[in-house]
Amino acid sequence: MNEEDRINNLPNSLLIDIISLLPTTKEAIRIGTLSKRWQHLWPYVSNLIFNTSLDNNYPLPEFILLVDKTLTQCRRSNLLKFHILASHYTNFESQVNNWIRYAVSCNVQELVLSSWATLDQFIFLNSCFTCLELSGCVFNPTGVISWSKLTRLLISDAYLSKDLIQNILSRCPLLETLQLLDCYGYERIDSTSKSVKHFQFYGYMCPWQDLLADHIEINAPYIVSLIVDGHLYLWKLLLLDVSSLVKTHLDYIKNRYDEKTRKEGNEDMLKAFIQSLGHVKELKIRTAYLSALSRLEAKGFISSSNLKVVNRISPISSYSDSDRDSNESGDSDGDSVEL
């Protein structure tokens, strides 16, 4: 029996699982041309993924037609993943929200949306989500937020007020991982829920200067891992109560100020980080901070024994479902220098 026959002899359920792993739904549809056995299986895939950069950069009308036609042919009553990655398109909010309504009707667990769209209120009132990744979206909830099953939330390139962040955190009782990437508009994050264990603060920037903050305060007494990275267009990031932290990775770049002021700001913030994180078991910083650290030590500052300087910093493994191999991440004990 040749390999093609062995594959075709697999049960439909297993073939559907295989097709569901393809990078985009477009590829799942195309694979039906391999044989008559396969051509009627794709409507039952558990993952629907539409990525304009991988789907030949369709013009917007063609992309809308692709998604609309695909959804009318799907036969799956429950979805694991629904991804719409189309951040370079504009003016198709109604279609985006209709597609999300479809996904919600299928009790989708993981919703990934990269689009400059204003989110409809119904998105904030659905408890089917366990994972949300929302990039470039406009958040304007008019009522209660109810994400009762959500365990991971990633928001990027969005305006978020302090009250909105607090509203979200108070309405996600199972949330474990919070990632804010290049968001702006807030000056404080209060994460007092015992469920939130992992926090990534990636960048703080905004195209409108008047919405930038000079100081951001983070109060998170129950998180156990913290990543601070990306470009920070602010003077200082202050850690208040982070008494449960076990791992912290610092990999940020400070911007917005002239070189002399930036050097002073780097020293001040690095010193404050090291002092407030003396209890942390694993504190990693990039080698790029060695000059600031040297200047501090020349002024009499004594580094903590838990401080480790590394050439590269990989994401804390807690952010993924399984620990990453150190060789894959490019981070190993061989790259580090104990201080």
N, C-alpha and C positions, 0 to 999 in steps of 0.2 A: 504494500500500500504506500503510495507516494505521500509527501508531506501535505499537499493540497487536499487529498482525500481525508487524511487524518484530521485536518482542521475542520473540514466540512461535516465530519461525523460527530463533532462536538455538539452537545445539546444547545438549543437556542439560547437558553438563559446564560450560558457561559460565553457564547459568541456575542451576545448583547453587552455583557460586562467588558469584553475585550474592546468592542467598538466604542464603548463609553469612555475609554481611556485615551482616545485620540485627542490631539491638541484643540481641534475645533469641530463643531457640528458639521461644517461644510465638508470636512474630510470624512466624517462618519457617513454622510450621504454618498460621497463619491465611492466609498469602498463597496457600495452595493453593486457596482459595475463588475466586481470580480467574479460573481456568479449569481445565478438566479436564487440560490439559497440565501444569499446575503441581502438582496435588494429590498426585502420587506422587513428587515430587522431594525434598521436605524430609528424608526419612529418610537421604538421602545427603550431607547437609551436613557440612562439615569442622569446624564450630564448634558446640559445644553450650553455651549460655549460659542459666542460670536465675538471674534476679535478682528477688527478692521485691518490691523497691521499684518495679520496672518491670512486674512481672507482677501488678498489681492488689492487692499485699499480701495474697495468699492466706492463709487460716488454715492452720496447719501441716499438718493432715491432707490438705487439698486440694493443698498444695504438694508433699507427699510423693507423692501420687497422680499429680500432673502429671509429676514427674520419672520415677517408676517406669514409667508408661505410655509416656512418650516413649522411654525407653531400650529398652523391649521392641520398639519399632517401628523403631529405627535400623538401618541396613544398612551403615554405614560401618565398614570394618575398621581404618582409621587416622584418628586425630583430631589436628587442629592445636591446638584450644583446648577446654578443659572448665572452665567457671566455675560455681561454686555460691556465690551471694551471699545469705546468709540469716542475718546475724549477730543478728537480734532473735528468732530461734527458739532453743529449748533442748530438751534431752532427745530428740535424734534422732541420736545418734552412730552407731548401727549402720547407719542408712540412709545417712548421709554416707559412712562408710567403704565400704559396698557400692557406692555410686555411684563412688567413686574407684577401686575395684577394676575396675569396668567400664571407666572411662577408661584405666586402665593396661593392660587387656587389649586396648585399641585403640591402644596405643603413643602416648598423648597426649603432645604436646610442651610445651604450656603449661597448667599447672594453677593456677587461681585459686580459693582457698577462703576464705570469710569466714563462720566458724561457730565457736561455742563448743564445739568437739568435741576429744576426745583422739585424736590421730593414731595409727592402728594401725602396728605395726612394719613391715608390708609397704611402707608409703609411703617409709620410709627406705632401702629396699633395691631401688629401681627406677631403672634407668639411662635410661629413656625421656625423662625430664623435661629440657627445655632452659631452661625458665623456671618458677619457682615463686613465687606470691604467697600467703602464708598469714597470715590475720588472725584474732586471737582464739583461735587453736588452742593446745591443750596439747601440749607437746613432752615425750615421755617415751620416747626410744629405749632399748630394752633390749639392743641389740647394735650392730653395725657400721652406719655410715651409708655408703650407696653411691649418690652422685648424680654419676656419672662424666661425664655429658654436660651438666650444668647450667652455664649461662653467666650467669644472672641470678637472684638470690634476694632476695625482699622478705619480711620478717617484721614484723608489727605487733601491738601489744597482747598481748604474750606474755612469760612469764617465761623468761629464758634465763640459765643459769649460764655463768661464764667457761669452764668445761670443755666445756660443750655447744657453745658458739660455736667453740671450738678444734677440737672433733671434727668439726663441720660443715665448717669451712674446710680441714681436712686431708683430707677425703674428697670434695672438689669440685675436681679438678685443672684444670678448664676455666673455673672461675668467674671472671667479669670484673667484675660489678657486684654489690655488697652494699648493701642498704638495710635499716636497722633503725629502725623507726618506733614511738615510744612503748613500747619494750620496757624491761625492768628485770630486776634480779637479778644483774647482772654488774658488775665493777669494772674490767675490763681487756679490751681487744680486741687480740689479736696476729694481724695479717694479714701473714704473712711469705711467702705464696705469690706468685710472680712473675706469676701470671695475673690476680690481683685488681687492677684498675686504677682502679675508681671506687667511692667509698664515700659513702653518705649517712647521717648520724647525725641522725635527726629525733626530738627530744624524749627525755626520760627522766623517767618518772613512774610511780607505782604507787599503788593504793588503800591499800596497807598500808605505813605509815611505816617499819616496821622493815626493809623490803626495799629502801629507798632508799639509795643510796651518796652519800657526800660528794664523792668524786673518781672520775672515770673516766679511765683512761689508754688512749690509742690509739697502738699501735706498728704502723706500716704503711709500711715502707720502699719499697714498689713502687707504691703508688697514685699516680695522676697527677691525679685530681680528687677534691675533698672538698667536701661540703655539710654545714654544721652549721646546723640550724634547728629550729623547734618550741619547746615549753616545756621548759626544763631545770630539774628539781627537784634540783639539786645545786650544790655550792659551786664546783667547778672542773672543767673538761674539759682534760686535759693531753695535748698532742701530743708524743710522744717522737721516734722516727725517722720522719719523713715527707719524707725527702730527695729523693724523685722527684716531689713535687707540682709541678704546673704551674698548676692552677686551684684556687682556694678561694673559696667563697661562704659568708659568715657572716650568718645571718638568725635568730638564736635569741632567746628571751625567758627571762630568769632569774626563777625563782619561789622560793617556800619561805621566804624570809627577809624581815625587816622592811625598810623602805625604806632606812634608813641602811646597814645591812649589805649590802643588795642593790646599792646604788651602789658601795660599796667592792669588792664581789665582781665587779661588771661591769667596773670599772676594771682590777682585777688580771688578770681573764681576758682582756680585750681586749688589754692590754699584752703578756701572755704569748703570745697568738696572733700579734700583729704581729711580735714579736721572733723567734718560731720559724718564721715564714713569710716572712722577708725574701728568701729565694731564689725565691719563687713568682712566676711571670710575671704572673698575674692574681689579685689579692686584692681581693674586693669585700665591703663591709659596708654595712648599711642606714643611712640618714640618722638613724635612731633612736639610733644610737651616737655621734652627734656631740657630745652633751653630755659623755659619758664621755671621749671623745677630747680634747675641749677642756680638761677638768680635768687629764688626763694631761699635755697640752702645757704647761699652766700650771705644772706641777711640774717642767718641764724635759725631758719625754719628746719625742724626735724621731721623727716618723712615717717609715715606709719609703716610698721613692719609688714602689713598686708598688701602694700603697694607693689604692683608688678607692671613693668613697662614692656610692651610687646610691639613687634613690627606691624602686625595686622591684628585687628580685632574682629572676631566672627560674632554673629548674633548669638545671644544667650540661648542655649538649646531649648529652654522652656517655652520659647515662642512657637516651636514646631511640635508636631505630634510625637516625634521621637528625637532622641539625641542625635546630633550630627557628628559624623566622624571627623576627628581633628584634621586629618589629612585632606578631606574634602574642603573644609572651611579655610584652609591655609593658615591656621593658627595652631601652634604647638609649643610645648614647653621649651623646645630648642630655640625658639625665636624670642624668648623672654629673658629679662635681666632683673634679678631680685635687687631691690634697693635696701 
